Amino acid sequence: MNMKIHTPEGELMDEVVELCSTAPLFSGGKIGVLENGKPNAGLLLTEIAEGLAERIDANFSIVTGKGERANAATACNPQVVGMLAEEVQLVLTGSAD
């Protein structure tokens, strides 16, 4: 059996990559958080949403769960999805263990 081992060290780029601006896209828009039931997901996503809102001149608007008796393994209640679709332009959700 042949085995090939690759080094995890890669080449460093000296080139600076400039990201495109998202501010005009969401400026004045509303950001929401769909908390998925995992420990600290609401806290993590809220912190990210607040920072993103400040960065792109948007408004952090709402934090909601997936619905009654929902947890990380269940689907989001359709009414919650509908409410988010009406209220916000960007939804942050999910976190991994």
MDTraj code that builds the backbone (N, CA, C; nanometers):
import mdtraj as md
import numpy as np

residues = "MET ASN MET LYS ILE HIS THR PRO GLU GLY GLU LEU MET ASP GLU VAL VAL GLU LEU CYS SER THR ALA PRO LEU PHE SER GLY GLY LYS ILE GLY VAL LEU GLU ASN GLY LYS PRO ASN ALA GLY LEU LEU LEU THR GLU ILE ALA GLU GLY LEU ALA GLU ARG ILE ASP ALA ASN PHE SER ILE VAL THR GLY LYS GLY GLU ARG ALA ASN ALA ALA THR ALA CYS ASN PRO GLN VAL VAL GLY MET LEU ALA GLU GLU VAL GLN LEU VAL LEU THR GLY SER ALA ASP".split()
xyz = np.array([
    [0.0844, -0.1169, 0.0000],
    [0.0000, 0.0000, 0.0000],
    [0.0894, 0.1239, 0.0000],
    [0.0606, 0.2153, -0.0919],
    [0.1341, 0.3412, -0.0992],
    [0.0606, 0.4481, -0.0194],
    [0.1380, 0.5299, 0.0494],
    [0.0807, 0.6388, 0.1269],
    [0.1519, 0.7672, 0.0881],
    [0.0749, 0.8694, 0.0649],
    [0.1306, 0.9987, 0.0296],
    [0.0980, 1.0960, 0.1430],
    [0.1974, 1.1596, 0.2003],
    [0.1783, 1.2526, 0.3104],
    [0.2040, 1.3933, 0.2585],
    [0.1079, 1.4808, 0.2830],
    [0.1180, 1.6201, 0.2399],
    [0.1442, 1.7074, 0.3614],
    [0.2280, 1.8050, 0.3449],
    [0.2540, 1.8997, 0.4517],
    [0.1380, 1.9986, 0.4621],
    [0.0961, 2.0337, 0.5828],
    [-0.0130, 2.1299, 0.5975],
    [0.0318, 2.2746, 0.5758],
    [0.1604, 2.2947, 0.5628],
    [0.2112, 2.4292, 0.5404],
    [0.1909, 2.4657, 0.3940],
    [0.1365, 2.5801, 0.3714],
    [0.1134, 2.6252, 0.2347],
    [0.1939, 2.7500, 0.2067],
    [0.1818, 2.7981, 0.0857],
    [0.2498, 2.9214, 0.0493],
    [0.1674, 3.0397, 0.0981],
    [0.2349, 3.1386, 0.1524],
    [0.1672, 3.2592, 0.1963],
    [0.1530, 3.3553, 0.0792],
    [0.0392, 3.4205, 0.0735],
    [0.0165, 3.5183, -0.0324],
    [0.0605, 3.6555, 0.0152],
    [0.1359, 3.7229, -0.0653],
    [0.1735, 3.8606, -0.0356],
    [0.0689, 3.9575, -0.0894],
    [-0.0116, 3.9096, -0.1808],
    [-0.1121, 3.9927, -0.2452],
    [-0.2259, 4.0232, -0.1471],
    [-0.2674, 4.1477, -0.1416],
    [-0.3793, 4.1879, -0.0585],
    [-0.5059, 4.1777, -0.1418],
    [-0.6031, 4.1087, -0.0899],
    [-0.7291, 4.0917, -0.1606],
    [-0.8305, 4.1867, -0.0988],
    [-0.8922, 4.2681, -0.1804],
    [-0.9910, 4.3630, -0.1322],
    [-1.1306, 4.3064, -0.1557],
    [-1.2091, 4.3008, -0.0504],
    [-1.3445, 4.2494, -0.0611],
    [-1.4370, 4.3582, -0.1145],
    [-1.5387, 4.3163, -0.1862],
    [-1.6347, 4.4145, -0.2347],
    [-1.7205, 4.4629, -0.1184],
    [-1.7704, 4.5800, -0.1283],
    [-1.8518, 4.6392, -0.0232],
    [-1.9935, 4.5843, -0.0295],
    [-2.0470, 4.5456, 0.0870],
    [-2.1860, 4.5008, 0.0939],
    [-2.2756, 4.6103, 0.1491],
    [-2.2156, 4.7194, 0.1940],
    [-2.2939, 4.8259, 0.2577],
    [-2.4087, 4.8776, 0.1706],
    [-2.3886, 4.9094, 0.0430],
    [-2.5012, 4.9608, -0.0361],
    [-2.6154, 4.8601, -0.0493],
    [-2.5815, 4.7323, -0.0469],
    [-2.6818, 4.6280, -0.0634],
    [-2.7797, 4.6240, 0.0541],
    [-2.7284, 4.6386, 0.1774],
    [-2.8127, 4.6260, 0.2960],
    [-2.8298, 4.7555, 0.3732],
    [-2.7757, 4.8644, 0.3251],
    [-2.7823, 4.9906, 0.3982],
    [-2.9266, 5.0240, 0.4337],
    [-2.9510, 5.0412, 0.5619],
    [-3.0853, 5.0716, 0.6089],
    [-3.1741, 4.9494, 0.6227],
    [-3.1251, 4.8330, 0.5840],
    [-3.2033, 4.7103, 0.5936],
    [-3.2073, 4.6565, 0.7354],
    [-3.2833, 4.5511, 0.7554],
    [-3.2975, 4.4899, 0.8866],
    [-3.2365, 4.3502, 0.8860],
    [-3.1644, 4.3195, 0.9949],
    [-3.1017, 4.1889, 1.0134],
    [-3.1729, 4.1182, 1.1269],
    [-3.2042, 3.9914, 1.1078],
    [-3.2672, 3.9110, 1.2116],
    [-3.1832, 3.7901, 1.2449],
    [-3.2084, 3.7326, 1.3613],
    [-3.1394, 3.6115, 1.4058],
    [-3.2436, 3.5030, 1.4291],
    [-3.2221, 3.3883, 1.3689],
    [-3.3041, 3.2698, 1.3946],
    [-3.2216, 3.1781, 1.4824],
    [-3.2523, 3.1775, 1.6102],
    [-3.1782, 3.0992, 1.7084],
    [-3.2204, 2.9536, 1.6938],
    [-3.1220, 2.8631, 1.6812],
    [-3.1538, 2.7244, 1.6486],
    [-3.1626, 2.6300, 1.7685],
    [-3.1494, 2.6804, 1.8887],
    [-3.1651, 2.5954, 2.0065],
    [-3.0368, 2.5374, 2.0613],
    [-2.9253, 2.5573, 1.9942],
    [-2.7979, 2.5074, 2.0469],
    [-2.7490, 2.6007, 2.1570],
    [-2.6744, 2.5457, 2.2521],
    [-2.6241, 2.6297, 2.3611],
    [-2.5441, 2.7491, 2.3081],
    [-2.5766, 2.8658, 2.3551],
    [-2.5088, 2.9910, 2.3215],
    [-2.5255, 3.0360, 2.1769],
    [-2.6070, 2.9692, 2.0988],
    [-2.6267, 3.0104, 1.9588],
    [-2.6868, 3.1497, 1.9512],
    [-2.7850, 3.1773, 2.0352],
    [-2.8476, 3.3087, 2.0345],
    [-2.7487, 3.4186, 2.0674],
    [-2.6664, 3.3953, 2.1678],
    [-2.5650, 3.4933, 2.2067],
    [-2.4642, 3.5158, 2.0944],
    [-2.4122, 3.4075, 2.0379],
    [-2.3138, 3.4170, 1.9297],
    [-2.3711, 3.4905, 1.8090],
    [-2.4888, 3.4495, 1.7653],
    [-2.5485, 3.5093, 1.6462],
    [-2.5895, 3.6545, 1.6694],
    [-2.6336, 3.6873, 1.7908],
    [-2.6692, 3.8250, 1.8225],
    [-2.5462, 3.9148, 1.8169],
    [-2.4359, 3.8687, 1.8730],
    [-2.3117, 3.9472, 1.8679],
    [-2.2678, 3.9703, 1.7232],
    [-2.2762, 3.8664, 1.6419],
    [-2.2379, 3.8787, 1.5008],
    [-2.3322, 3.9753, 1.4286],
    [-2.4615, 3.9618, 1.4525],
    [-2.5603, 4.0477, 1.3862],
    [-2.5411, 4.1938, 1.4248],
    [-2.5148, 4.2204, 1.5523],
    [-2.4932, 4.3584, 1.5957],
    [-2.3688, 4.4184, 1.5308],
    [-2.2606, 4.3413, 1.5250],
    [-2.1382, 4.3893, 1.4604],
    [-2.1569, 4.4113, 1.3119],
    [-2.2265, 4.3189, 1.2469],
    [-2.2520, 4.3314, 1.1036],
    [-2.3407, 4.4524, 1.0751],
    [-2.4436, 4.4717, 1.1562],
    [-2.5338, 4.5855, 1.1363],
    [-2.4577, 4.7169, 1.1449],
    [-2.3686, 4.7264, 1.2409],
    [-2.2884, 4.8485, 1.2545],
    [-2.1969, 4.8674, 1.1343],
    [-2.1388, 4.7581, 1.0889],
    [-2.0422, 4.7647, 0.9781],
    [-2.1068, 4.8050, 0.8462],
    [-2.2288, 4.7588, 0.8222],
    [-2.2915, 4.7839, 0.6917],
    [-2.4067, 4.8847, 0.7000],
    [-2.4168, 4.9547, 0.8114],
    [-2.5200, 5.0562, 0.8296],
    [-2.6602, 4.9983, 0.8138],
    [-2.6825, 4.8866, 0.8814],
    [-2.8140, 4.8226, 0.8818],
    [-2.8692, 4.8285, 1.0237],
    [-2.9864, 4.7742, 1.0437],
    [-3.0494, 4.7709, 1.1755],
    [-3.0650, 4.6273, 1.2213],
    [-3.0177, 4.5998, 1.3435],
    [-3.0401, 4.4684, 1.4019],
    [-3.1791, 4.4715, 1.4623],
    [-3.2663, 4.3824, 1.4180],
    [-3.4074, 4.3977, 1.4439],
    [-3.4675, 4.2933, 1.5371],
    [-3.4362, 4.1651, 1.5196],
    [-3.5148, 4.0622, 1.5872],
    [-3.4328, 3.9364, 1.6147],
    [-3.4602, 3.8743, 1.7282],
    [-3.4072, 3.7412, 1.7597],
    [-3.5280, 3.6536, 1.7871],
    [-3.5360, 3.5413, 1.7205],
    [-3.6481, 3.4506, 1.7403],
    [-3.6005, 3.3067, 1.7385],
    [-3.6778, 3.2209, 1.8006],
    [-3.6519, 3.0778, 1.7960],
    [-3.7243, 3.0163, 1.6781],
    [-3.7089, 2.8843, 1.6615],
    [-3.7688, 2.8147, 1.5480],
    [-3.9161, 2.7816, 1.5676],
    [-3.9665, 2.8060, 1.6871],
    [-4.1072, 2.7795, 1.7144],
    [-4.1231, 2.6968, 1.8401],
    [-4.2463, 2.6787, 1.8795],
    [-4.2766, 2.6050, 2.0016],
    [-4.2262, 2.4608, 1.9935],
    [-4.1614, 2.4170, 2.0976],
    [-4.1057, 2.2808, 2.1124],
    [-4.0025, 2.2452, 2.0052],
    [-3.9450, 2.3438, 1.9394],
    [-3.8407, 2.3179, 1.8389],
    [-3.7056, 2.3082, 1.9087],
    [-3.6167, 2.2325, 1.8488],
    [-3.4789, 2.2247, 1.8982],
    [-3.3845, 2.2246, 1.7789],
    [-3.2566, 2.2048, 1.8049],
    [-3.1570, 2.2134, 1.6981],
    [-3.1805, 2.1104, 1.5877],
    [-3.2494, 2.0019, 1.6181],
    [-3.2685, 1.8948, 1.5207],
    [-3.4000, 1.9047, 1.4436],
    [-3.4848, 1.9994, 1.4794],
    [-3.6145, 2.0085, 1.4132],
    [-3.6190, 2.1247, 1.3149],
    [-3.7112, 2.1154, 1.2228],
    [-3.7276, 2.2221, 1.1229],
    [-3.7929, 2.3444, 1.1858],
    [-3.7725, 2.4566, 1.1235],
    [-3.8315, 2.5822, 1.1692],
    [-3.9803, 2.5843, 1.1350],
    [-4.0590, 2.6366, 1.2258],
    [-4.2017, 2.6520, 1.2060],
    [-4.2260, 2.7438, 1.0847],
    [-4.3120, 2.7061, 0.9907],
    [-4.3374, 2.7892, 0.8722],
    [-4.3846, 2.9312, 0.9049],
    [-4.4578, 2.9476, 1.0149],
    [-4.5022, 3.0817, 1.0534],
    [-4.3840, 3.1698, 1.0914],
    [-4.2826, 3.1111, 1.1551],
    [-4.1626, 3.1869, 1.1923],
    [-4.0873, 3.2289, 1.0659],
    [-4.0762, 3.1381, 0.9702],
    [-4.0105, 3.1709, 0.8426],
    [-4.0855, 3.2845, 0.7731],
    [-4.2174, 3.2776, 0.7714],
    [-4.2979, 3.3823, 0.7095],
    [-4.2802, 3.5170, 0.7777],
    [-4.2771, 3.5161, 0.9116],
    [-4.2582, 3.6400, 0.9861],
    [-4.1219, 3.7013, 0.9551],
    [-4.0178, 3.6186, 0.9510],
    [-3.8842, 3.6687, 0.9184],
    [-3.8800, 3.7250, 0.7765],
    [-3.9451, 3.6580, 0.6836],
    [-3.9471, 3.7050, 0.5448],
    [-4.0118, 3.8423, 0.5333],
    [-4.1109, 3.8693, 0.6172],
    [-4.1787, 3.9989, 0.6142],
    [-4.1008, 4.1072, 0.6876],
    [-4.0294, 4.0695, 0.7935],
    [-3.9676, 4.1674, 0.8832],
    [-3.8249, 4.2080, 0.8473],
    [-3.7452, 4.1160, 0.7924],
    [-3.6030, 4.1442, 0.7734],
    [-3.5578, 4.1101, 0.6320],
    [-3.4414, 4.1653, 0.5952],
    [-3.3846, 4.1366, 0.4639],
    [-3.2713, 4.0349, 0.4719],
    [-3.2171, 4.0120, 0.5916],
    [-3.1062, 3.9192, 0.6103],
    [-3.1267, 3.8440, 0.7409],
    [-3.1153, 3.7105, 0.7366],
    [-3.1313, 3.6274, 0.8555],
    [-3.0014, 3.5520, 0.8794],
    [-2.9512, 3.5610, 1.0031],
    [-2.8361, 3.4803, 1.0439],
    [-2.8903, 3.3644, 1.1266],
    [-2.8432, 3.2441, 1.0989],
    [-2.8854, 3.1278, 1.1745],
    [-2.7760, 3.0223, 1.1742],
    [-2.7843, 2.9328, 1.2679],
    [-2.6942, 2.8182, 1.2743],
    [-2.5681, 2.8443, 1.3511],
    [-2.5236, 2.7435, 1.4206],
    [-2.3929, 2.7414, 1.4848],
    [-2.3574, 2.5958, 1.5038],
    [-2.2322, 2.5687, 1.5027],
    [-2.1874, 2.4292, 1.5166],
    [-2.1271, 2.4081, 1.6537],
    [-2.1239, 2.2833, 1.6958],
    [-2.0633, 2.2498, 1.8245],
    [-1.9146, 2.2465, 1.8118],
])
top = md.Topology()
chain = top.add_chain()
for i, resn in enumerate(residues, 1):
    res = top.add_residue(resn, chain, resSeq=i)
    for name in ("N", "CA", "C"):
        top.add_atom(name, md.element.get_by_symbol(name[0]), res)
traj = md.Trajectory(xyz[None], top)
